[in-house]
Amino acid sequence: VEKILAERPSEAFISCLRDRIDQKQQQLQNQGIPEEFSQIVKTQAVEVFGVGRVIIATWEAYLEITQKTIQELGVNLKIIANKGSVMLLPEGINKASGLKALCEFINLSPDKIVGVGDGENDCDFLQQCGYSVAVANALPEVKKMVNLVTKNSRGSGVKELIDQILNSDY
């Protein structure tokens, strides 16, 4: 079952943001990129790398352009950082609101949820969970707020957590 939490940003907003990112890329190219990086720039165009119903994502280098675009167009979007990337979400939509919607849908209290995260965009979500976990490669601020930090990073950290849960008396 799909539940739309917010509408997709307008094509005008997406187009304007892409144009500004293209302009920024051109400015960077005109600044004289060191020779060793010129091939990388030619082969890896910087652009909005994902658009969905409720999210636009780009890289942190384009944060200022993104902020100006949001301000000038007067759209109601919130900027969320995520380990070097920037996500734009409708106000009030994040992982915590998604968890709340899921819990209401399946009639389960969030205090029964074990949440795992590693980045800034996980903080609100992890605060709502009954038990919160950060994988070893999580940002320091995420590690400070959780109940457990795994010894392993990324997927290996999640596997470590699952093994712990399956082998415990919970």
N, C-alpha and C positions, 0 to 999 in steps of 0.2 A: 504494500500500500504506500503510495507516494502522497506526502502532504506538503504542499507548497507553503513555506514559511514567509516568503517575500517574493515580490516580482523581480524579474531580471532588470538591471539598469537599462536605461534607454540606449538605443543605437547611437544617438547623438553624443551621449556621454562617452560611450566606448570609443567611438570614432575620434572624438576630441582628444581623449587620453592617448590613443594610439598615435595621433598626429604629433602631439607634444613629445611623446617618447621618441618618435622618429627625428624630430627637431633636435632633441638632446643628443641623440646618437650622432647626428651630423656635426653638432658642435664639438663633441668629443673627438671625432675623427679629424676635424679641422685644427685641433690643438697640437697635432704632431705626436701621434702615438709612437712610442719606441718601436724600432724595427722588429724586435723579437715578439711583439704583441700584435703586429699588423695582420698576420695570418689569422689569428684567433678572432679578431674583430670582423674580418671579411667573411669568415665562415659561420660566425655565431651572431646573427642579428638579434638585437635586444628589442623585445616587444612584450606586449601583454601576453603572458603565456597560458592563461586560462580564463575562460569566461563561462559562468554557469548561471543558473537562475538567481542565485543570491550572492555570487562572489565574482570579483575581478581580482586577479593577482598579478603582481609585477615584482621587480626587484627593488631593494631598499635604495639603490642609487636614484630611483625615480620618485622618491617620497615627496620631495618638494614640488615637483611638477604635478603629482597626483593631488596634493593638498590644494594647490592653486586651482586646479581644474574643478575640484569639488566645490570650492568657495565660489568661483566665478559662475558655475552652472547652478548653484544653489540646490544641489541634490543632498538628500538626507542619508549620507553614508558614513560609516565609522571606519577609521583606519586601524588595522590590527597588525602589529609586527609579528613576524614568525621566522626567526633564525635567518636573517638576511633577505627575506622576502617581505612584501607588503600585501595585505589582503584588504579589500574594501567590501564591507558587509552593510546591509541595511541596519539602521540603529536598532539595537535590541536583539539582533540575531548573532549568535555565536555558539560555540560548543555547549555552553551551559544551557542556553535556551533550547538547543537541540536535545540535550539530555532530559530537560524538563518535559518537552513534548513527547519524547519516547516513553518516559516513566508514566506520564498520564495515559498514553495510549495502551500500554501493557499493564497498567494498574500496579506499578511497583514503586516503592519509595526510593529516592536517590541514595538514602543511607545504606541501601543494599547493593550499591554499585561499587565495583573496584575500578578506578580510573587510572589510566597510564598516560603520561605526557612527557614532553621534552622542551617545549618552546613557550614563548610568551602567550601564544594563542590558546594554550591549554590551562592557564591559571584559573580563570573563572570556572571552567568545567571541573577542574580538580577540587576546587573548594566546595562544590556541590556534592561530590561523591562521598560515600560513607568511609571509603579507604582510598587514599591516593598514593600513587607510585610514580617516581621519576626513573627513567632509564639512566644508565651511567653517563651518557653523553648529553644529558639535559643541561640547560642553562643553570647557573648558580641560583638565581632567584626561584626557579622551579624546584630545585632540590631542597631549598630552605623551607618550603611550604608543605611538603608531603610527609606521609607517614613512613615511607620506605624508599630508599634509593637502591636500585639493583646494582650488582657488581658488573654486569655486562651492558653493552650499548645496543641501541636500536632494537631490532627484532630478537636478538639474543637475550636482551634484557626482558623482553615480554615473555619469551620462552622460559626464562629463569623464574619469573613471577608465576606463570601457569604451573610449572613443576612444583613450586613451593605450595601453591594452593592445593594441588592434587595430592600432595604428599603430607598434608597437614590434617589436623583433627577438626577443622572448622565446620 
